[in-house]
């Protein structure tokens, strides 16, 4: 996808993050247990934070508030299989879905980064990749702690 301007690229990224907010809101509506709804609310808040962050970058044309370092990868997402969200999702299903979504977002921003020569956009997309990788890392650590350690 070729994006012509800095603002168009940011608008695209903001819309993707808003889609993620809506996704977690939808999961909250179908979740059966309060703990699942609470977890989805936390995920929603993370994505809302991205929206806010990107809107701030767009206003100021400065990506300084975005992270710069990628965490080490547990690579759990290489081995996990996700299924479409349902009302019967378990905590494990929720974490797998979140991990996979963050991986896809990082891949999307990686593709967008490679589609531009604009150094400001390269910087923004590089930092968005880091943000998505940080979220993926967070979910993988929850999975490792709460699911794998129980087995």
N, CA, C and O atoms as a GROMACS GRO file, in nm:
protein
  604
    1UNK      N    1   0.084  -0.117   0.000
    1UNK     CA    2   0.000   0.000   0.000
    1UNK      C    3   0.089   0.123   0.000
    1UNK      O    4   0.166   0.143   0.094
    2UNK      N    5   0.080   0.204  -0.100
    2UNK     CA    6   0.158   0.327  -0.107
    2UNK      C    7   0.078   0.440  -0.042
    2UNK      O    8  -0.035   0.467  -0.082
    3UNK      N    9   0.137   0.503   0.055
    3UNK     CA   10   0.072   0.615   0.122
    3UNK      C   11   0.148   0.742   0.085
    3UNK      O   12   0.270   0.748   0.096
    4UNK      N   13   0.074   0.843   0.041
    4UNK     CA   14   0.137   0.961  -0.016
    4UNK      C   15   0.198   1.055   0.087
    4UNK      O   16   0.304   1.112   0.062
    5UNK      N   17   0.133   1.073   0.199
    5UNK     CA   18   0.181   1.173   0.293
    5UNK      C   19   0.191   1.119   0.434
    5UNK      O   20   0.135   1.015   0.469
    6UNK      N   21   0.264   1.194   0.514
    6UNK     CA   22   0.278   1.164   0.656
    6UNK      C   23   0.139   1.154   0.721
    6UNK      O   24   0.111   1.058   0.792
    7UNK      N   25   0.055   1.254   0.697
    7UNK     CA   26  -0.078   1.254   0.760
    7UNK      C   27  -0.166   1.139   0.711
    7UNK      O   28  -0.241   1.082   0.790
    8UNK      N   29  -0.157   1.104   0.583
    8UNK     CA   30  -0.235   0.990   0.534
    8UNK      C   31  -0.189   0.861   0.602
    8UNK      O   32  -0.270   0.776   0.638
    9UNK      N   33  -0.060   0.847   0.618
    9UNK     CA   34  -0.007   0.728   0.684
    9UNK      C   35  -0.054   0.722   0.829
    9UNK      O   36  -0.093   0.616   0.878
   10UNK      N   37  -0.050   0.835   0.896
   10UNK     CA   38  -0.096   0.838   1.035
   10UNK      C   39  -0.246   0.812   1.044
   10UNK      O   40  -0.292   0.742   1.134
   11UNK      N   41  -0.324   0.869   0.952
   11UNK     CA   42  -0.468   0.842   0.951
   11UNK      C   43  -0.495   0.692   0.933
   11UNK      O   44  -0.581   0.636   1.000
   12UNK      N   45  -0.420   0.630   0.844
   12UNK     CA   46  -0.435   0.486   0.823
   12UNK      C   47  -0.405   0.411   0.953
   12UNK      O   48  -0.482   0.324   0.993
   13UNK      N   49  -0.293   0.443   1.017
   13UNK     CA   50  -0.255   0.377   1.141
   13UNK      C   51  -0.357   0.403   1.251
   13UNK      O   52  -0.391   0.312   1.326
   14UNK      N   53  -0.406   0.525   1.261
   14UNK     CA   54  -0.508   0.558   1.362
   14UNK      C   55  -0.632   0.475   1.338
   14UNK      O   56  -0.690   0.422   1.434
   15UNK      N   57  -0.674   0.462   1.213
   15UNK     CA   58  -0.794   0.381   1.183
   15UNK      C   59  -0.773   0.235   1.219
   15UNK      O   60  -0.865   0.170   1.269
   16UNK      N   61  -0.652   0.182   1.194
   16UNK     CA   62  -0.623   0.043   1.231
   16UNK      C   63  -0.632   0.025   1.383
   16UNK      O   64  -0.684  -0.075   1.431
   17UNK      N   65  -0.580   0.121   1.457
   17UNK     CA   66  -0.586   0.114   1.603
   17UNK      C   67  -0.730   0.126   1.652
   17UNK      O   68  -0.768   0.061   1.749
   18UNK      N   69  -0.809   0.210   1.587
   18UNK     CA   70  -0.951   0.222   1.623
   18UNK      C   71  -1.024   0.092   1.596
   18UNK      O   72  -1.115   0.054   1.670
   19UNK      N   73  -0.986   0.022   1.488
   19UNK     CA   74  -1.045  -0.109   1.460
   19UNK      C   75  -1.012  -0.207   1.572
   19UNK      O   76  -1.095  -0.288   1.610
   20UNK      N   77  -0.890  -0.198   1.625
   20UNK     CA   78  -0.850  -0.285   1.736
   20UNK      C   79  -0.932  -0.252   1.861
   20UNK      O   80  -0.972  -0.342   1.934
   21UNK      N   81  -0.956  -0.124   1.886
   21UNK     CA   82  -1.041  -0.083   2.000
   21UNK      C   83  -1.178  -0.146   1.984
   21UNK      O   84  -1.231  -0.205   2.078
   22UNK      N   85  -1.237  -0.134   1.865
   22UNK     CA   86  -1.370  -0.189   1.839
   22UNK      C   87  -1.371  -0.341   1.855
   22UNK      O   88  -1.467  -0.398   1.907
   23UNK      N   89  -1.264  -0.407   1.812
   23UNK     CA   90  -1.254  -0.552   1.824
   23UNK      C   91  -1.262  -0.593   1.972
   23UNK      O   92  -1.336  -0.685   2.007
   24UNK      N   93  -1.185  -0.526   2.056
   24UNK     CA   94  -1.186  -0.561   2.198
   24UNK      C   95  -1.317  -0.521   2.266
   24UNK      O   96  -1.359  -0.585   2.362
   25UNK      N   97  -1.382  -0.416   2.218
   25UNK     CA   98  -1.514  -0.381   2.269
   25UNK      C   99  -1.615  -0.490   2.233
   25UNK      O  100  -1.698  -0.527   2.315
   26UNK      N  101  -1.607  -0.541   2.109
   26UNK     CA  102  -1.695  -0.650   2.068
   26UNK      C  103  -1.673  -0.774   2.154
   26UNK      O  104  -1.768  -0.840   2.195
   27UNK      N  105  -1.546  -0.805   2.181
   27UNK     CA  106  -1.517  -0.921   2.266
   27UNK      C  107  -1.574  -0.903   2.406
   27UNK      O  108  -1.621  -0.999   2.467
   28UNK      N  109  -1.571  -0.781   2.456
   28UNK     CA  110  -1.629  -0.756   2.589
   28UNK      C  111  -1.779  -0.784   2.589
   28UNK      O  112  -1.833  -0.833   2.688
   29UNK      N  113  -1.845  -0.751   2.479
   29UNK     CA  114  -1.989  -0.773   2.470
   29UNK      C  115  -2.024  -0.922   2.468
   29UNK      O  116  -2.129  -0.962   2.519
   30UNK      N  117  -1.937  -1.004   2.408
   30UNK     CA  118  -1.971  -1.147   2.398
   30UNK      C  119  -1.909  -1.230   2.510
   30UNK      O  120  -1.946  -1.346   2.528
   31UNK      N  121  -1.816  -1.172   2.586
   31UNK     CA  122  -1.752  -1.247   2.694
   31UNK      C  123  -1.855  -1.284   2.800
   31UNK      O  124  -1.946  -1.207   2.830
   32UNK      N  125  -1.839  -1.403   2.857
   32UNK     CA  126  -1.934  -1.453   2.955
   32UNK      C  127  -1.896  -1.418   3.098
   32UNK      O  128  -1.982  -1.407   3.185
   33UNK      N  129  -1.768  -1.401   3.123
   33UNK     CA  130  -1.722  -1.384   3.260
   33UNK      C  131  -1.666  -1.244   3.282
   33UNK      O  132  -1.608  -1.184   3.192
   34UNK      N  133  -1.686  -1.195   3.402
   34UNK     CA  134  -1.638  -1.060   3.437
   34UNK      C  135  -1.487  -1.049   3.418
   34UNK      O  136  -1.438  -0.945   3.375
   35UNK      N  137  -1.414  -1.156   3.449
   35UNK     CA  138  -1.268  -1.150   3.435
   35UNK      C  139  -1.228  -1.136   3.287
   35UNK      O  140  -1.131  -1.067   3.256
   36UNK      N  141  -1.303  -1.201   3.198
   36UNK     CA  142  -1.275  -1.186   3.055
   36UNK      C  143  -1.306  -1.044   3.009
   36UNK      O  144  -1.230  -0.985   2.932
   37UNK      N  145  -1.418  -0.990   3.055
   37UNK     CA  146  -1.456  -0.854   3.018
   37UNK      C  147  -1.351  -0.755   3.068
   37UNK      O  148  -1.316  -0.660   2.998
   38UNK      N  149  -1.301  -0.778   3.189
   38UNK     CA  150  -1.200  -0.690   3.245
   38UNK      C  151  -1.071  -0.696   3.164
   38UNK      O  152  -1.010  -0.593   3.135
   39UNK      N  153  -1.029  -0.816   3.126
   39UNK     CA  154  -0.908  -0.832   3.046
   39UNK      C  155  -0.924  -0.764   2.910
   39UNK      O  156  -0.832  -0.696   2.864
   40UNK      N  157  -1.039  -0.783   2.847
   40UNK     CA  158  -1.064  -0.719   2.718
   40UNK      C  159  -1.065  -0.566   2.734
   40UNK      O  160  -1.021  -0.495   2.644
   41UNK      N  161  -1.114  -0.518   2.847
   41UNK     CA  162  -1.111  -0.374   2.875
   41UNK      C  163  -0.969  -0.322   2.884
   41UNK      O  164  -0.939  -0.212   2.837
   42UNK      N  165  -0.880  -0.402   2.944
   42UNK     CA  166  -0.738  -0.364   2.951
   42UNK      C  167  -0.678  -0.358   2.811
   42UNK      O  168  -0.603  -0.266   2.779
   43UNK      N  169  -0.710  -0.456   2.728
   43UNK     CA  170  -0.659  -0.459   2.590
   43UNK      C  171  -0.713  -0.338   2.512
   43UNK      O  172  -0.641  -0.274   2.436
   44UNK      N  173  -0.842  -0.310   2.533
   44UNK     CA  174  -0.903  -0.194   2.468
   44UNK      C  175  -0.829  -0.066   2.508
   44UNK      O  176  -0.800   0.019   2.424
   45UNK      N  177  -0.799  -0.053   2.636
   45UNK     CA  178  -0.729   0.066   2.684
   45UNK      C  179  -0.590   0.080   2.621
   45UNK      O  180  -0.547   0.191   2.591
   46UNK      N  181  -0.521  -0.032   2.601
   46UNK     CA  182  -0.391  -0.027   2.534
   46UNK      C  183  -0.405   0.028   2.393
   46UNK      O  184  -0.327   0.113   2.350
   47UNK      N  185  -0.505  -0.020   2.322
   47UNK     CA  186  -0.527   0.026   2.184
   47UNK      C  187  -0.572   0.172   2.182
   47UNK      O  188  -0.533   0.247   2.093
   48UNK      N  189  -0.653   0.212   2.278
   48UNK     CA  190  -0.692   0.353   2.287
   48UNK      C  191  -0.568   0.439   2.311
   48UNK      O  192  -0.558   0.551   2.260
   49UNK      N  193  -0.475   0.387   2.387
   49UNK     CA  194  -0.350   0.458   2.410
   49UNK      C  195  -0.275   0.480   2.280
   49UNK      O  196  -0.215   0.585   2.259
   50UNK      N  197  -0.277   0.379   2.192
   50UNK     CA  198  -0.213   0.394   2.061
   50UNK      C  199  -0.283   0.501   1.978
   50UNK      O  200  -0.217   0.582   1.913
   51UNK      N  201  -0.416   0.501   1.982
   51UNK     CA  202  -0.491   0.602   1.907
   51UNK      C  203  -0.450   0.741   1.956
   51UNK      O  204  -0.420   0.829   1.876
   52UNK      N  205  -0.450   0.759   2.086
   52UNK     CA  206  -0.415   0.888   2.144
   52UNK      C  207  -0.272   0.928   2.108
   52UNK      O  208  -0.246   1.043   2.073
   53UNK      N  209  -0.183   0.833   2.117
   53UNK     CA  210  -0.043   0.857   2.085
   53UNK      C  211  -0.026   0.900   1.939
   53UNK      O  212   0.044   0.996   1.910
   54UNK      N  213  -0.091   0.827   1.850
   54UNK     CA  214  -0.080   0.858   1.707
   54UNK      C  215  -0.145   0.992   1.673
   54UNK      O  216  -0.094   1.067   1.589
   55UNK      N  217  -0.256   1.021   1.738
   55UNK     CA  218  -0.319   1.151   1.714
   55UNK      C  219  -0.227   1.263   1.760
   55UNK      O  220  -0.220   1.369   1.697
   56UNK      N  221  -0.155   1.241   1.870
   56UNK     CA  222  -0.058   1.339   1.917
   56UNK      C  223   0.058   1.354   1.820
   56UNK      O  224   0.105   1.465   1.796
   57UNK      N  225   0.104   1.242   1.765
   57UNK     CA  226   0.211   1.247   1.665
   57UNK      C  227   0.164   1.327   1.544
   57UNK      O  228   0.239   1.408   1.489
   58UNK      N  229   0.041   1.303   1.502
   58UNK     CA  230  -0.012   1.373   1.385
   58UNK      C  231  -0.020   1.523   1.410
   58UNK      O  232   0.016   1.602   1.323
   59UNK      N  233  -0.066   1.562   1.527
   59UNK     CA  234  -0.077   1.705   1.559
   59UNK      C  235   0.060   1.772   1.562
   59UNK      O  236   0.077   1.884   1.513
   60UNK      N  237   0.158   1.701   1.620
   60UNK     CA  238   0.290   1.761   1.640
   60UNK      C  239   0.392   1.724   1.534
   60UNK      O  240   0.502   1.779   1.531
   61UNK      N  241   0.355   1.628   1.446
   61UNK     CA  242   0.448   1.578   1.345
   61UNK      C  243   0.577   1.527   1.409
   61UNK      O  244   0.685   1.539   1.352
   62UNK      N  245   0.565   1.470   1.528
   62UNK     CA  246   0.684   1.426   1.603
   62UNK      C  247   0.656   1.293   1.672
   62UNK      O  248   0.570   1.286   1.760
   63UNK      N  249   0.726   1.188   1.632
   63UNK     CA  250   0.701   1.055   1.690
   63UNK      C  251   0.779   1.028   1.819
   63UNK      O  252   0.796   0.912   1.857
   64UNK      N  253   0.826   1.131   1.888
   64UNK     CA  254   0.915   1.112   2.002
   64UNK      C  255   0.856   1.027   2.114
   64UNK      O  256   0.932   0.961   2.186
   65UNK      N  257   0.726   1.027   2.132
   65UNK     CA  258   0.666   0.951   2.242
   65UNK      C  259   0.654   0.802   2.214
   65UNK      O  260   0.618   0.725   2.303
   66UNK      N  261   0.682   0.761   2.094
   66UNK     CA  262   0.673   0.619   2.060
   66UNK      C  263   0.799   0.547   2.106
   66UNK      O  264   0.908   0.604   2.108
   67UNK      N  265   0.784   0.421   2.144
   67UNK     CA  266   0.897   0.341   2.190
   67UNK      C  267   1.000   0.321   2.080
   67UNK      O  268   0.970   0.333   1.962
   68UNK      N  269   1.123   0.291   2.123
   68UNK     CA  270   1.231   0.271   2.026
   68UNK      C  271   1.290   0.130   2.030
   68UNK      O  272   1.355   0.090   1.934
   69UNK      N  273   1.270   0.055   2.137
   69UNK     CA  274   1.337  -0.074   2.147
   69UNK      C  275   1.236  -0.189   2.147
   69UNK      O  276   1.134  -0.185   2.215
   70UNK      N  277   1.269  -0.291   2.070
   70UNK     CA  278   1.185  -0.411   2.059
   70UNK      C  279   1.226  -0.509   2.168
   70UNK      O  280   1.345  -0.534   2.187
   71UNK      N  281   1.129  -0.565   2.240
   71UNK     CA  282   1.163  -0.663   2.344
   71UNK      C  283   1.209  -0.794   2.280
   71UNK      O  284   1.182  -0.819   2.162
   72UNK      N  285   1.278  -0.876   2.358
   72UNK     CA  286   1.313  -1.008   2.306
   72UNK      C  287   1.184  -1.086   2.284
   72UNK      O  288   1.089  -1.071   2.360
   73UNK      N  289   1.182  -1.168   2.182
   73UNK     CA  290   1.060  -1.237   2.141
   73UNK      C  291   1.057  -1.378   2.197
   73UNK      O  292   1.154  -1.453   2.182
   74UNK      N  293   0.947  -1.415   2.262
   74UNK     CA  294   0.930  -1.551   2.312
   74UNK      C  295   0.891  -1.648   2.200
   74UNK      O  296   0.900  -1.769   2.217
   75UNK      N  297   0.847  -1.596   2.086
   75UNK     CA  298   0.806  -1.674   1.968
   75UNK      C  299   0.691  -1.770   1.994
   75UNK      O  300   0.675  -1.868   1.922
   76UNK      N  301   0.611  -1.743   2.097
   76UNK     CA  302   0.496  -1.829   2.122
   76UNK      C  303   0.399  -1.826   2.005
   76UNK      O  304   0.336  -1.926   1.974
   77UNK      N  305   0.387  -1.709   1.941
   77UNK     CA  306   0.291  -1.697   1.832
   77UNK      C  307   0.325  -1.786   1.713
   77UNK      O  308   0.239  -1.811   1.629
   78UNK      N  309   0.448  -1.834   1.706
   78UNK     CA  310   0.487  -1.926   1.599
   78UNK      C  311   0.420  -2.063   1.616
   78UNK      O  312   0.407  -2.139   1.521
   79UNK      N  313   0.378  -2.092   1.738
   79UNK     CA  314   0.327  -2.226   1.769
   79UNK      C  315   0.181  -2.228   1.811
   79UNK      O  316   0.123  -2.336   1.827
   80UNK      N  317   0.121  -2.111   1.829
   80UNK     CA  318  -0.016  -2.105   1.875
   80UNK      C  319  -0.113  -2.096   1.757
   80UNK      O  320  -0.083  -2.033   1.656
   81UNK      N  321  -0.227  -2.159   1.773
   81UNK     CA  322  -0.330  -2.157   1.669
   81UNK      C  323  -0.450  -2.083   1.725
   81UNK      O  324  -0.499  -2.113   1.834
   82UNK      N  325  -0.498  -1.985   1.649
   82UNK     CA  326  -0.613  -1.909   1.696
   82UNK      C  327  -0.738  -1.950   1.620
   82UNK      O  328  -0.731  -2.006   1.510
   83UNK      N  329  -0.851  -1.920   1.681
   83UNK     CA  330  -0.979  -1.945   1.616
   83UNK      C  331  -1.060  -1.816   1.622
   83UNK      O  332  -1.028  -1.726   1.700
   84UNK      N  333  -1.165  -1.805   1.541
   84UNK     CA  334  -1.246  -1.683   1.544
   84UNK      C  335  -1.305  -1.658   1.683
   84UNK      O  336  -1.339  -1.754   1.753
   85UNK      N  337  -1.316  -1.533   1.723
   85UNK     CA  338  -1.372  -1.501   1.855
   85UNK      C  339  -1.516  -1.549   1.868
   85UNK      O  340  -1.597  -1.534   1.777
   86UNK      N  341  -1.546  -1.606   1.984
   86UNK     CA  342  -1.681  -1.652   2.015
   86UNK      C  343  -1.713  -1.620   2.160
   86UNK      O  344  -1.625  -1.582   2.237
   87UNK      N  345  -1.837  -1.636   2.195
   87UNK     CA  346  -1.879  -1.614   2.333
   87UNK      C  347  -1.820  -1.718   2.427
   87UNK      O  348  -1.814  -1.696   2.548
   88UNK      N  349  -1.775  -1.830   2.373
   88UNK     CA  350  -1.720  -1.938   2.455
   88UNK      C  351  -1.568  -1.932   2.470
   88UNK      O  352  -1.506  -2.029   2.514
   89UNK      N  353  -1.508  -1.819   2.432
   89UNK     CA  354  -1.362  -1.808   2.439
   89UNK      C  355  -1.313  -1.826   2.583
   89UNK      O  356  -1.371  -1.776   2.679
   90UNK      N  357  -1.204  -1.899   2.592
   90UNK     CA  358  -1.138  -1.914   2.721
   90UNK      C  359  -1.032  -1.805   2.734
   90UNK      O  360  -1.003  -1.733   2.638
   91UNK      N  361  -0.976  -1.793   2.853
   91UNK     CA  362  -0.866  -1.699   2.875
   91UNK      C  363  -0.753  -1.729   2.777
   91UNK      O  364  -0.693  -1.637   2.721
   92UNK      N  365  -0.723  -1.856   2.757
   92UNK     CA  366  -0.619  -1.897   2.664
   92UNK      C  367  -0.652  -1.850   2.522
   92UNK      O  368  -0.566  -1.795   2.453
   93UNK      N  369  -0.777  -1.870   2.478
   93UNK     CA  370  -0.820  -1.825   2.345
   93UNK      C  371  -0.803  -1.674   2.329
   93UNK      O  372  -0.760  -1.626   2.225
   94UNK      N  373  -0.838  -1.601   2.433
   94UNK     CA  374  -0.829  -1.455   2.430
   94UNK      C  375  -0.683  -1.412   2.413
   94UNK      O  376  -0.653  -1.326   2.331
   95UNK      N  377  -0.595  -1.473   2.490
   95UNK     CA  378  -0.453  -1.438   2.480
   95UNK      C  379  -0.397  -1.472   2.343
   95UNK      O  380  -0.320  -1.395   2.285
   96UNK      N  381  -0.433  -1.588   2.291
   96UNK     CA  382  -0.385  -1.628   2.158
   96UNK      C  383  -0.433  -1.528   2.053
   96UNK      O  384  -0.356  -1.487   1.967
   97UNK      N  385  -0.560  -1.490   2.060
   97UNK     CA  386  -0.614  -1.393   1.965
   97UNK      C  387  -0.539  -1.261   1.975
   97UNK      O  388  -0.505  -1.201   1.872
   98UNK      N  389  -0.513  -1.215   2.096
   98UNK     CA  390  -0.441  -1.089   2.115
   98UNK      C  391  -0.299  -1.098   2.060
   98UNK      O  392  -0.253  -1.005   1.993
   99UNK      N  393  -0.231  -1.207   2.086
   99UNK     CA  394  -0.094  -1.227   2.036
   99UNK      C  395  -0.093  -1.223   1.884
   99UNK      O  396  -0.009  -1.156   1.824
  100UNK      N  397  -0.184  -1.294   1.823
  100UNK     CA  398  -0.190  -1.300   1.676
  100UNK      C  399  -0.222  -1.164   1.616
  100UNK      O  400  -0.166  -1.127   1.513
  101UNK      N  401  -0.313  -1.089   1.678
  101UNK     CA  402  -0.349  -0.956   1.627
  101UNK      C  403  -0.229  -0.862   1.633
  101UNK      O  404  -0.204  -0.786   1.540
  102UNK      N  405  -0.156  -0.867   1.743
  102UNK     CA  406  -0.039  -0.779   1.757
  102UNK      C  407   0.068  -0.816   1.654
  102UNK      O  408   0.134  -0.729   1.598
  103UNK      N  409   0.084  -0.945   1.630
  103UNK     CA  410   0.181  -0.989   1.529
  103UNK      C  411   0.142  -0.936   1.391
  103UNK      O  412   0.227  -0.887   1.317
  104UNK      N  413   0.013  -0.946   1.358
  104UNK     CA  414  -0.035  -0.897   1.228
  104UNK      C  415  -0.018  -0.745   1.217
  104UNK      O  416   0.017  -0.694   1.110
  105UNK      N  417  -0.042  -0.674   1.326
  105UNK     CA  418  -0.024  -0.529   1.323
  105UNK      C  419   0.121  -0.493   1.299
  105UNK      O  420   0.151  -0.403   1.221
  106UNK      N  421   0.212  -0.563   1.367
  106UNK     CA  422   0.355  -0.537   1.347
  106UNK      C  423   0.393  -0.567   1.202
  106UNK      O  424   0.471  -0.492   1.142
  107UNK      N  425   0.339  -0.674   1.145
  107UNK     CA  426   0.368  -0.707   1.005
  107UNK      C  427   0.313  -0.601   0.911
  107UNK      O  428   0.378  -0.566   0.812
  108UNK      N  429   0.195  -0.550   0.940
  108UNK     CA  430   0.136  -0.443   0.858
  108UNK      C  431   0.226  -0.321   0.859
  108UNK      O  432   0.257  -0.266   0.753
  109UNK      N  433   0.268  -0.277   0.976
  109UNK     CA  434   0.353  -0.158   0.985
  109UNK      C  435   0.490  -0.183   0.921
  109UNK      O  436   0.552  -0.090   0.869
  110UNK      N  437   0.537  -0.306   0.925
  110UNK     CA  438   0.663  -0.340   0.859
  110UNK      C  439   0.647  -0.322   0.708
  110UNK      O  440   0.736  -0.268   0.642
  111UNK      N  441   0.535  -0.368   0.654
  111UNK     CA  442   0.508  -0.350   0.511
  111UNK      C  443   0.495  -0.204   0.472
  111UNK      O  444   0.547  -0.161   0.369
  112UNK      N  445   0.425  -0.127   0.555
  112UNK     CA  446   0.409   0.015   0.526
  112UNK      C  447   0.543   0.087   0.533
  112UNK      O  448   0.570   0.178   0.455
  113UNK      N  449   0.626   0.046   0.627
  113UNK     CA  450   0.759   0.108   0.639
  113UNK      C  451   0.841   0.084   0.512
  113UNK      O  452   0.913   0.172   0.466
  114UNK      N  453   0.829  -0.036   0.458
  114UNK     CA  454   0.908  -0.069   0.339
  114UNK      C  455   0.852  -0.003   0.212
  114UNK      O  456   0.919   0.001   0.109
  115UNK      N  457   0.729   0.049   0.220
  115UNK     CA  458   0.665   0.112   0.104
  115UNK      C  459   0.694   0.262   0.093
  115UNK      O  460   0.641   0.328   0.003
  116UNK      N  461   0.775   0.316   0.182
  116UNK     CA  462   0.799   0.460   0.177
  116UNK      C  463   0.947   0.493   0.183
  116UNK      O  464   1.028   0.418   0.237
  117UNK      N  465   0.979   0.608   0.126
  117UNK     CA  466   1.115   0.661   0.136
  117UNK      C  467   1.118   0.781   0.230
  117UNK      O  468   1.225   0.836   0.257
  118UNK      N  469   1.002   0.822   0.279
  118UNK     CA  470   0.992   0.937   0.368
  118UNK      C  471   1.051   0.901   0.504
  118UNK      O  472   1.001   0.812   0.572
  119UNK      N  473   1.158   0.969   0.543
  119UNK     CA  474   1.228   0.934   0.668
  119UNK      C  475   1.140   0.952   0.791
  119UNK      O  476   1.154   0.877   0.888
  120UNK      N  477   1.051   1.051   0.789
  120UNK     CA  478   0.961   1.070   0.904
  120UNK      C  479   0.865   0.952   0.917
  120UNK      O  480   0.838   0.905   1.027
  121UNK      N  481   0.813   0.905   0.802
  121UNK     CA  482   0.723   0.789   0.805
  121UNK      C  483   0.798   0.663   0.846
  121UNK      O  484   0.746   0.582   0.922
  122UNK      N  485   0.918   0.647   0.796
  122UNK     CA  486   0.998   0.530   0.834
  122UNK      C  487   1.017   0.528   0.985
  122UNK      O  488   1.008   0.422   1.048
  123UNK      N  489   1.043   0.645   1.043
  123UNK     CA  490   1.060   0.654   1.188
  123UNK      C  491   0.930   0.619   1.261
  123UNK      O  492   0.932   0.542   1.358
  124UNK      N  493   0.818   0.675   1.215
  124UNK     CA  494   0.689   0.646   1.280
  124UNK      C  495   0.656   0.498   1.270
  124UNK      O  496   0.618   0.436   1.370
  125UNK      N  497   0.668   0.440   1.150
  125UNK     CA  498   0.635   0.299   1.135
  125UNK      C  499   0.731   0.210   1.213
  125UNK      O  500   0.689   0.107   1.267
  126UNK      N  501   0.856   0.247   1.219
  126UNK     CA  502   0.952   0.170   1.299
  126UNK      C  503   0.910   0.167   1.446
  126UNK      O  504   0.917   0.064   1.512
  127UNK      N  505   0.867   0.281   1.493
  127UNK     CA  506   0.825   0.289   1.633
  127UNK      C  507   0.691   0.219   1.657
  127UNK      O  508   0.670   0.162   1.763
  128UNK      N  509   0.602   0.223   1.558
  128UNK     CA  510   0.476   0.149   1.571
  128UNK      C  511   0.503  -0.001   1.574
  128UNK      O  512   0.436  -0.075   1.646
  129UNK      N  513   0.598  -0.046   1.496
  129UNK     CA  514   0.636  -0.187   1.500
  129UNK      C  515   0.678  -0.224   1.642
  129UNK      O  516   0.638  -0.328   1.694
  130UNK      N  517   0.759  -0.138   1.702
  130UNK     CA  518   0.804  -0.163   1.840
  130UNK      C  519   0.686  -0.167   1.936
  130UNK      O  520   0.680  -0.254   2.023
  131UNK      N  521   0.591  -0.073   1.920
  131UNK     CA  522   0.474  -0.071   2.008
  131UNK      C  523   0.396  -0.203   1.998
  131UNK      O  524   0.358  -0.262   2.099
  132UNK      N  525   0.374  -0.248   1.874
  132UNK     CA  526   0.300  -0.373   1.854
  132UNK      C  527   0.378  -0.493   1.909
  132UNK      O  528   0.320  -0.583   1.968
  133UNK      N  529   0.507  -0.492   1.890
  133UNK     CA  530   0.591  -0.600   1.944
  133UNK      C  531   0.588  -0.599   2.097
  133UNK      O  532   0.589  -0.705   2.160
  134UNK      N  533   0.585  -0.480   2.157
  134UNK     CA  534   0.576  -0.470   2.303
  134UNK      C  535   0.444  -0.528   2.353
  134UNK      O  536   0.441  -0.597   2.454
  135UNK      N  537   0.336  -0.498   2.282
  135UNK     CA  538   0.206  -0.556   2.321
  135UNK      C  539   0.208  -0.707   2.304
  135UNK      O  540   0.162  -0.781   2.391
  136UNK      N  541   0.261  -0.753   2.192
  136UNK     CA  542   0.269  -0.898   2.170
  136UNK      C  543   0.349  -0.962   2.282
  136UNK      O  544   0.311  -1.067   2.335
  137UNK      N  545   0.460  -0.900   2.319
  137UNK     CA  546   0.544  -0.951   2.427
  137UNK      C  547   0.466  -0.957   2.558
  137UNK      O  548   0.477  -1.055   2.633
  138UNK      N  549   0.388  -0.855   2.586
  138UNK     CA  550   0.306  -0.852   2.708
  138UNK      C  551   0.210  -0.971   2.710
  138UNK      O  552   0.199  -1.041   2.811
  139UNK      N  553   0.140  -0.992   2.599
  139UNK     CA  554   0.044  -1.102   2.592
  139UNK      C  555   0.114  -1.238   2.597
  139UNK      O  556   0.063  -1.332   2.659
  140UNK      N  557   0.229  -1.249   2.533
  140UNK     CA  558   0.304  -1.375   2.538
  140UNK      C  559   0.350  -1.405   2.680
  140UNK      O  560   0.348  -1.521   2.723
  141UNK      N  561   0.391  -1.304   2.753
  141UNK     CA  562   0.434  -1.325   2.892
  141UNK      C  563   0.317  -1.368   2.979
  141UNK      O  564   0.332  -1.453   3.066
  142UNK      N  565   0.199  -1.309   2.955
  142UNK     CA  566   0.080  -1.354   3.027
  142UNK      C  567   0.052  -1.501   2.995
  142UNK      O  568   0.023  -1.581   3.084
  143UNK      N  569   0.060  -1.534   2.867
  143UNK     CA  570   0.037  -1.672   2.824
  143UNK      C  571   0.137  -1.766   2.890
  143UNK      O  572   0.100  -1.871   2.942
  144UNK      N  573   0.263  -1.728   2.886
  144UNK     CA  574   0.368  -1.811   2.945
  144UNK      C  575   0.346  -1.830   3.094
  144UNK      O  576   0.359  -1.941   3.146
  145UNK      N  577   0.311  -1.721   3.162
  145UNK     CA  578   0.291  -1.726   3.308
  145UNK      C  579   0.163  -1.802   3.346
  145UNK      O  580   0.165  -1.887   3.435
  146UNK      N  581   0.053  -1.771   3.276
  146UNK     CA  582  -0.077  -1.821   3.320
  146UNK      C  583  -0.119  -1.951   3.254
  146UNK      O  584  -0.194  -2.029   3.314
  147UNK      N  585  -0.073  -1.977   3.134
  147UNK     CA  586  -0.118  -2.096   3.061
  147UNK      C  587  -0.009  -2.204   3.060
  147UNK      O  588  -0.032  -2.316   3.104
  148UNK      N  589   0.107  -2.169   3.010
  148UNK     CA  590   0.213  -2.269   2.998
  148UNK      C  591   0.262  -2.319   3.133
  148UNK      O  592   0.292  -2.437   3.149
  149UNK      N  593   0.269  -2.229   3.231
  149UNK     CA  594   0.318  -2.272   3.362
  149UNK      C  595   0.220  -2.367   3.430
  149UNK      O  596   0.259  -2.444   3.519
  150UNK      N  597   0.094  -2.362   3.390
  150UNK     CA  598  -0.008  -2.451   3.448
  150UNK      C  599  -0.003  -2.591   3.387
  150UNK      O  600  -0.061  -2.685   3.441
  151UNK      N  601   0.068  -2.605   3.275
  151UNK     CA  602   0.074  -2.736   3.207
  151UNK      C  603   0.200  -2.810   3.236
  151UNK      O  604   0.220  -2.921   3.186
   0.00000   0.00000   0.00000
